[in-house]
Amino acid sequence: MSIYDRVTVSDTIKFVGVDDPELKIFESQYPTEGISYNSYVILDNKIAIMDTVDERGTEAFFGNLKEVLGDKKPAYLVIQHMEPDHAANIGRLADMYPDMRLVGSAKTGQMIAQFFDTDYSARFQSVAENDTLNLGSHILQFIMAPMVHWPEVMVTYEQSEKVLFSADAFGTFGALANNEEWISDSSHYYFNIVGKYGAQVQMLLKKAATLDISCIAPLHGPVHKDDIEFVTGKYDKWSKYEPDREGIFIAYASIHGNTKKAVLDYAKQLEEAGETVKTMDLTEEDVSEAVEQAFLYDRMILAASSYDGEVFPPMNDLLHHLKIKNFQNRKIGLIENGSWAPCAARKMREYLDSMKNITVVEPVITIKSTIKPSDADTFISLTEAMKN
């Protein structure tokens, strides 16, 4: 399958974005096997370009534009999101087409001046909720989507072909060239990029529900046509902070391997008790992967060594990320290890107590250095407490 098969919209709405299969770290923190920077051109009496691309894709982007436009000149650049992975080429494009208008929300107009030295204010056209822009046979309807996931964000509904240009909503990690199933890349992307803003996503979904949508064209990842109900259903569930699957996610942070051994032995016991279990070593896996799994599963067990009167830093890092991503509505079990003054559970609970609707079950298990046969009953009790 060609990458363009995954981002085809229609004969009059062309993909001019750039696939970046070489990118390994997105936003300097998220591991990914590449990513796409999506941009689209609407061909009509008045031509509109929907967003630009990251600096990394500049040369390819302008090559794609030349191939689609030829000698034609765009009348509008619609700016849905000012983050540099989509807005880096606004200045170059504006300078190339001096008669082109820049269209965006009022906050977008303010942000342009923060990113570019040239004053484009005289060419900027501010739009508000449900304003429209007539291109000829296409009519763009602008829908504000603040904090999905920046304050200036808007999405655009093209009325004639029923296309929702959704900005970062419904986007995914991963290059288009990977030709992989998009859902795991989508959940990894959602919980780490957008997930904090569940209430704002719910507002956008309610607006989208009033539209007749035949295609969703996001700024990252594949275009959605036949799976619109599925992808919007996932966003609805995720943005309500509801679990995606039943099972127990065990995240562990072990210094010398004793906590790890206890966790892996206990995971087998849970599976024998009929539970679906996913384990992750926080010293080996990226924290963003653990954040995703924590949101996906309906229950979680955190197991960590005590460290300098605190909790071992890889676990502290996960809890910090969960807190800032608005983690909530889960049942949690705790396992701590300490050779002389176990304190990991207390520190983990301090984080959890600051989160919404988190239930920490008893018993909290304390391992003294290594697991012993005498610990068996407490693990059995934890299994019972973790049942749905």
NUSESE-841663 format. One record per residue (C-alpha): x, y, z; residue number from 1. Coordinates in steps of 0.5 Angstrom, whole numbers, padded with zeros to 4 digits. Layout:
BEGIN
[rec [X, Y, Z], NUM]
...
//
This chain:
BEGIN
[rec [0000, 0000, 0000], 1]
[rec [0003, 0007, -0002], 2]
[rec [0003, 0012, 0004], 3]
[rec [-0002, 0016, 0000], 4]
[rec [-0007, 0011, 0000], 5]
[rec [-0007, 0012, 0007], 6]
[rec [-0008, 0020, 0007], 7]
[rec [-0013, 0020, 0000], 8]
[rec [-0019, 0025, 0001], 9]
[rec [-0022, 0026, -0006], 10]
[rec [-0020, 0029, -0013], 11]
[rec [-0021, 0036, -0010], 12]
[rec [-0018, 0035, -0003], 13]
[rec [-0010, 0033, -0004], 14]
[rec [-0005, 0031, 0001], 15]
[rec [0001, 0035, 0001], 16]
[rec [0004, 0033, 0007], 17]
[rec [0010, 0030, 0009], 18]
[rec [0012, 0023, 0012], 19]
[rec [0018, 0022, 0017], 20]
[rec [0020, 0015, 0018], 21]
[rec [0027, 0017, 0021], 22]
[rec [0024, 0021, 0027], 23]
[rec [0025, 0017, 0033], 24]
[rec [0023, 0022, 0038], 25]
[rec [0017, 0026, 0038], 26]
[rec [0017, 0033, 0041], 27]
[rec [0024, 0031, 0044], 28]
[rec [0021, 0026, 0049], 29]
[rec [0016, 0021, 0046], 30]
[rec [0019, 0015, 0042], 31]
[rec [0016, 0013, 0036], 32]
[rec [0017, 0010, 0029], 33]
[rec [0017, 0016, 0025], 34]
[rec [0011, 0021, 0024], 35]
[rec [0007, 0024, 0019], 36]
[rec [0006, 0032, 0018], 37]
[rec [-0001, 0032, 0015], 38]
[rec [-0003, 0038, 0010], 39]
[rec [-0008, 0038, 0005], 40]
[rec [-0010, 0043, -0001], 41]
[rec [-0017, 0044, -0003], 42]
[rec [-0017, 0046, -0010], 43]
[rec [-0023, 0050, -0012], 44]
[rec [-0024, 0057, -0015], 45]
[rec [-0021, 0060, -0009], 46]
[rec [-0015, 0055, -0007], 47]
[rec [-0014, 0053, 0001], 48]
[rec [-0008, 0050, 0004], 49]
[rec [-0010, 0047, 0011], 50]
[rec [-0004, 0048, 0015], 51]
[rec [0004, 0047, 0014], 52]
[rec [0009, 0042, 0016], 53]
[rec [0015, 0041, 0021], 54]
[rec [0022, 0044, 0019], 55]
[rec [0024, 0037, 0018], 56]
[rec [0019, 0037, 0012], 57]
[rec [0020, 0043, 0009], 58]
[rec [0023, 0041, 0002], 59]
[rec [0019, 0036, 0001], 60]
[rec [0013, 0040, 0003], 61]
[rec [0014, 0045, -0002], 62]
[rec [0015, 0040, -0007], 63]
[rec [0009, 0037, -0006], 64]
[rec [0005, 0044, -0007], 65]
[rec [0009, 0045, -0013], 66]
[rec [0006, 0038, -0016], 67]
[rec [-0001, 0040, -0014], 68]
[rec [-0001, 0047, -0015], 69]
[rec [0003, 0048, -0021], 70]
[rec [0003, 0056, -0023], 71]
[rec [-0004, 0056, -0019], 72]
[rec [-0004, 0061, -0013], 73]
[rec [-0007, 0059, -0006], 74]
[rec [-0012, 0065, -0004], 75]
[rec [-0012, 0062, 0004], 76]
[rec [-0008, 0058, 0009], 77]
[rec [-0012, 0056, 0014], 78]
[rec [-0008, 0055, 0021], 79]
[rec [-0011, 0050, 0025], 80]
[rec [-0006, 0050, 0030], 81]
[rec [0001, 0054, 0032], 82]
[rec [0005, 0048, 0034], 83]
[rec [0012, 0048, 0030], 84]
[rec [0011, 0041, 0028], 85]
[rec [0005, 0044, 0023], 86]
[rec [0006, 0051, 0023], 87]
[rec [0014, 0052, 0022], 88]
[rec [0013, 0054, 0014], 89]
[rec [0008, 0059, 0015], 90]
[rec [0013, 0065, 0014], 91]
[rec [0016, 0061, 0008], 92]
[rec [0009, 0060, 0005], 93]
[rec [0006, 0067, 0006], 94]
[rec [0013, 0070, 0003], 95]
[rec [0012, 0066, -0003], 96]
[rec [0005, 0068, -0004], 97]
[rec [0004, 0075, -0002], 98]
[rec [-0003, 0076, -0004], 99]
[rec [-0005, 0069, 0000], 100]
[rec [-0009, 0071, 0007], 101]
[rec [-0008, 0067, 0013], 102]
[rec [-0014, 0065, 0017], 103]
[rec [-0015, 0062, 0024], 104]
[rec [-0018, 0064, 0031], 105]
[rec [-0016, 0070, 0034], 106]
[rec [-0011, 0067, 0039], 107]
[rec [-0008, 0064, 0033], 108]
[rec [-0007, 0071, 0030], 109]
[rec [-0003, 0073, 0037], 110]
[rec [0001, 0067, 0037], 111]
[rec [0004, 0068, 0030], 112]
[rec [0007, 0074, 0032], 113]
[rec [0011, 0070, 0037], 114]
[rec [0014, 0065, 0032], 115]
[rec [0015, 0070, 0026], 116]
[rec [0019, 0076, 0026], 117]
[rec [0015, 0079, 0020], 118]
[rec [0009, 0082, 0021], 119]
[rec [0003, 0078, 0018], 120]
[rec [-0003, 0082, 0022], 121]
[rec [-0005, 0086, 0016], 122]
[rec [-0006, 0079, 0012], 123]
[rec [-0009, 0075, 0018], 124]
[rec [-0017, 0074, 0018], 125]
[rec [-0019, 0072, 0024], 126]
[rec [-0025, 0067, 0025], 127]
[rec [-0030, 0065, 0030], 128]
[rec [-0035, 0059, 0032], 129]
[rec [-0039, 0057, 0026], 130]
[rec [-0036, 0062, 0021], 131]
[rec [-0035, 0060, 0014], 132]
[rec [-0031, 0061, 0008], 133]
[rec [-0033, 0060, 0001], 134]
[rec [-0028, 0057, -0004], 135]
[rec [-0033, 0056, -0010], 136]
[rec [-0036, 0049, -0009], 137]
[rec [-0033, 0048, -0002], 138]
[rec [-0035, 0052, 0004], 139]
[rec [-0031, 0051, 0010], 140]
[rec [-0034, 0052, 0017], 141]
[rec [-0030, 0053, 0023], 142]
[rec [-0031, 0050, 0030], 143]
[rec [-0027, 0052, 0036], 144]
[rec [-0023, 0047, 0040], 145]
[rec [-0019, 0050, 0045], 146]
[rec [-0014, 0046, 0049], 147]
[rec [-0015, 0040, 0044], 148]
[rec [-0009, 0041, 0046], 149]
[rec [-0007, 0048, 0045], 150]
[rec [-0011, 0054, 0047], 151]
[rec [-0012, 0057, 0039], 152]
[rec [-0014, 0050, 0036], 153]
[rec [-0020, 0050, 0031], 154]
[rec [-0022, 0045, 0027], 155]
[rec [-0025, 0046, 0020], 156]
[rec [-0031, 0042, 0017], 157]
[rec [-0032, 0042, 0009], 158]
[rec [-0039, 0042, 0008], 159]
[rec [-0040, 0040, 0001], 160]
[rec [-0035, 0033, 0001], 161]
[rec [-0037, 0033, 0009], 162]
[rec [-0029, 0033, 0011], 163]
[rec [-0027, 0034, 0018], 164]
[rec [-0020, 0037, 0018], 165]
[rec [-0019, 0035, 0026], 166]
[rec [-0012, 0038, 0027], 167]
[rec [-0009, 0034, 0033], 168]
[rec [-0015, 0030, 0034], 169]
[rec [-0015, 0023, 0032], 170]
[rec [-0008, 0024, 0030], 171]
[rec [-0003, 0018, 0031], 172]
[rec [0005, 0017, 0032], 173]
[rec [0008, 0013, 0027], 174]
[rec [0010, 0014, 0020], 175]
[rec [0005, 0013, 0014], 176]
[rec [0010, 0008, 0011], 177]
[rec [0010, 0003, 0017], 178]
[rec [0003, 0001, 0014], 179]
[rec [0001, -0001, 0021], 180]
[rec [-0005, -0002, 0025], 181]
[rec [-0006, 0005, 0027], 182]
[rec [-0010, 0004, 0034], 183]
[rec [-0004, 0003, 0038], 184]
[rec [0000, 0009, 0035], 185]
[rec [-0007, 0013, 0036], 186]
[rec [-0008, 0011, 0044], 187]
[rec [0000, 0012, 0045], 188]
[rec [-0001, 0019, 0042], 189]
[rec [-0008, 0021, 0045], 190]
[rec [-0006, 0019, 0052], 191]
[rec [0001, 0023, 0052], 192]
[rec [-0001, 0029, 0048], 193]
[rec [-0008, 0030, 0048], 194]
[rec [-0010, 0026, 0054], 195]
[rec [-0010, 0031, 0060], 196]
[rec [-0016, 0035, 0056], 197]
[rec [-0022, 0030, 0057], 198]
[rec [-0027, 0035, 0058], 199]
[rec [-0025, 0039, 0052], 200]
[rec [-0025, 0033, 0048], 201]
[rec [-0032, 0032, 0050], 202]
[rec [-0034, 0039, 0048], 203]
[rec [-0031, 0038, 0041], 204]
[rec [-0034, 0031, 0040], 205]
[rec [-0041, 0034, 0042], 206]
[rec [-0040, 0039, 0036], 207]
[rec [-0038, 0034, 0031], 208]
[rec [-0044, 0030, 0033], 209]
[rec [-0048, 0035, 0030], 210]
[rec [-0044, 0034, 0023], 211]
[rec [-0045, 0029, 0018], 212]
[rec [-0038, 0027, 0017], 213]
[rec [-0035, 0022, 0011], 214]
[rec [-0028, 0023, 0013], 215]
[rec [-0023, 0025, 0018], 216]
[rec [-0017, 0028, 0016], 217]
[rec [-0012, 0029, 0022], 218]
[rec [-0005, 0033, 0022], 219]
[rec [-0002, 0026, 0024], 220]
[rec [-0003, 0019, 0021], 221]
[rec [-0008, 0016, 0017], 222]
[rec [-0015, 0019, 0014], 223]
[rec [-0021, 0016, 0017], 224]
[rec [-0027, 0014, 0012], 225]
[rec [-0030, 0007, 0014], 226]
[rec [-0028, 0007, 0021], 227]
[rec [-0031, 0014, 0023], 228]
[rec [-0035, 0011, 0029], 229]
[rec [-0030, 0007, 0031], 230]
[rec [-0025, 0012, 0032], 231]
[rec [-0030, 0017, 0035], 232]
[rec [-0032, 0012, 0040], 233]
[rec [-0025, 0011, 0042], 234]
[rec [-0024, 0018, 0043], 235]
[rec [-0031, 0019, 0047], 236]
[rec [-0029, 0013, 0052], 237]
[rec [-0022, 0015, 0053], 238]
[rec [-0024, 0023, 0054], 239]
[rec [-0028, 0020, 0059], 240]
[rec [-0022, 0017, 0063], 241]
[rec [-0026, 0010, 0062], 242]
[rec [-0022, 0004, 0061], 243]
[rec [-0021, 0001, 0054], 244]
[rec [-0020, -0006, 0057], 245]
[rec [-0021, -0010, 0063], 246]
[rec [-0014, -0013, 0066], 247]
[rec [-0009, -0011, 0071], 248]
[rec [-0003, -0007, 0069], 249]
[rec [0003, -0008, 0073], 250]
[rec [0008, -0002, 0073], 251]
[rec [0015, -0004, 0077], 252]
[rec [0021, 0000, 0078], 253]
[rec [0027, -0005, 0081], 254]
[rec [0034, -0003, 0083], 255]
[rec [0037, -0010, 0084], 256]
[rec [0032, -0015, 0081], 257]
[rec [0028, -0017, 0087], 258]
[rec [0022, -0013, 0086], 259]
[rec [0022, -0015, 0079], 260]
[rec [0022, -0022, 0081], 261]
[rec [0017, -0021, 0086], 262]
[rec [0012, -0018, 0081], 263]
[rec [0013, -0023, 0075], 264]
[rec [0012, -0029, 0080], 265]
[rec [0006, -0025, 0082], 266]
[rec [0004, -0024, 0075], 267]
[rec [0003, -0031, 0074], 268]
[rec [-0001, -0032, 0080], 269]
[rec [-0006, -0027, 0078], 270]
[rec [-0006, -0030, 0071], 271]
[rec [-0008, -0037, 0074], 272]
[rec [-0013, -0033, 0078], 273]
[rec [-0016, -0031, 0071], 274]
[rec [-0014, -0024, 0070], 275]
[rec [-0011, -0021, 0064], 276]
[rec [-0004, -0018, 0066], 277]
[rec [0001, -0013, 0063], 278]
[rec [0007, -0012, 0066], 279]
[rec [0012, -0007, 0065], 280]
[rec [0019, -0005, 0067], 281]
[rec [0020, 0002, 0068], 282]
[rec [0027, 0002, 0068], 283]
[rec [0027, -0001, 0061], 284]
[rec [0021, 0002, 0058], 285]
[rec [0020, 0009, 0056], 286]
[rec [0015, 0013, 0061], 287]
[rec [0010, 0015, 0056], 288]
[rec [0009, 0007, 0054], 289]
[rec [0007, 0006, 0061], 290]
[rec [0002, 0012, 0061], 291]
[rec [-0001, 0009, 0056], 292]
[rec [-0002, 0003, 0059], 293]
[rec [-0004, 0006, 0065], 294]
[rec [-0010, 0009, 0062], 295]
[rec [-0012, 0003, 0058], 296]
[rec [-0013, -0002, 0063], 297]
[rec [-0018, -0002, 0069], 298]
[rec [-0014, -0003, 0074], 299]
[rec [-0006, -0002, 0076], 300]
[rec [-0001, -0005, 0081], 301]
[rec [0005, 0000, 0082], 302]
[rec [0011, -0004, 0085], 303]
[rec [0017, 0000, 0087], 304]
[rec [0024, 0000, 0091], 305]
[rec [0025, 0005, 0097], 306]
[rec [0030, 0010, 0095], 307]
[rec [0034, 0015, 0099], 308]
[rec [0027, 0016, 0103], 309]
[rec [0023, 0017, 0097], 310]
[rec [0021, 0012, 0092], 311]
[rec [0026, 0010, 0086], 312]
[rec [0026, 0015, 0081], 313]
[rec [0023, 0011, 0075], 314]
[rec [0017, 0010, 0079], 315]
[rec [0017, 0017, 0081], 316]
[rec [0017, 0019, 0074], 317]
[rec [0011, 0015, 0072], 318]
[rec [0007, 0018, 0078], 319]
[rec [0009, 0025, 0076], 320]
[rec [0007, 0024, 0069], 321]
[rec [0000, 0021, 0071], 322]
[rec [-0001, 0027, 0075], 323]
[rec [0000, 0032, 0070], 324]
[rec [-0004, 0028, 0065], 325]
[rec [-0010, 0028, 0069], 326]
[rec [-0010, 0020, 0071], 327]
[rec [-0017, 0018, 0075], 328]
[rec [-0022, 0013, 0076], 329]
[rec [-0018, 0007, 0077], 330]
[rec [-0017, 0002, 0083], 331]
[rec [-0010, 0001, 0085], 332]
[rec [-0005, -0004, 0089], 333]
[rec [0001, -0002, 0092], 334]
[rec [0008, -0006, 0093], 335]
[rec [0014, -0003, 0096], 336]
[rec [0021, -0006, 0098], 337]
[rec [0026, -0004, 0103], 338]
[rec [0031, -0007, 0107], 339]
[rec [0031, -0002, 0113], 340]
[rec [0026, 0003, 0112], 341]
[rec [0021, 0002, 0107], 342]
[rec [0017, 0008, 0104], 343]
[rec [0016, 0007, 0097], 344]
[rec [0008, 0006, 0098], 345]
[rec [0008, 0012, 0102], 346]
[rec [0011, 0016, 0097], 347]
[rec [0007, 0013, 0092], 348]
[rec [0000, 0014, 0096], 349]
[rec [0002, 0022, 0096], 350]
[rec [0002, 0022, 0089], 351]
[rec [-0005, 0018, 0088], 352]
[rec [-0008, 0022, 0093], 353]
[rec [-0008, 0028, 0089], 354]
[rec [-0011, 0025, 0083], 355]
[rec [-0019, 0024, 0082], 356]
[rec [-0023, 0018, 0084], 357]
[rec [-0017, 0013, 0086], 358]
[rec [-0018, 0008, 0090], 359]
[rec [-0012, 0005, 0093], 360]
[rec [-0014, -0002, 0096], 361]
[rec [-0011, -0006, 0102], 362]
[rec [-0007, -0009, 0103], 363]
[rec [-0001, -0005, 0101], 364]
[rec [0005, -0010, 0101], 365]
[rec [0011, -0009, 0104], 366]
[rec [0017, -0014, 0102], 367]
[rec [0023, -0014, 0106], 368]
[rec [0029, -0014, 0101], 369]
[rec [0027, -0021, 0098], 370]
[rec [0020, -0024, 0098], 371]
[rec [0019, -0030, 0103], 372]
[rec [0014, -0036, 0103], 373]
[rec [0011, -0032, 0109], 374]
[rec [0009, -0026, 0104], 375]
[rec [0004, -0031, 0100], 376]
[rec [-0002, -0030, 0104], 377]
[rec [-0002, -0022, 0103], 378]
[rec [-0001, -0023, 0096], 379]
[rec [-0007, -0028, 0096], 380]
[rec [-0011, -0022, 0100], 381]
[rec [-0009, -0017, 0094], 382]
[rec [-0011, -0021, 0089], 383]
[rec [-0018, -0021, 0092], 384]
[rec [-0018, -0014, 0093], 385]
[rec [-0016, -0013, 0086], 386]
[rec [-0022, -0016, 0083], 387]
[rec [-0027, -0013, 0079], 388]
//
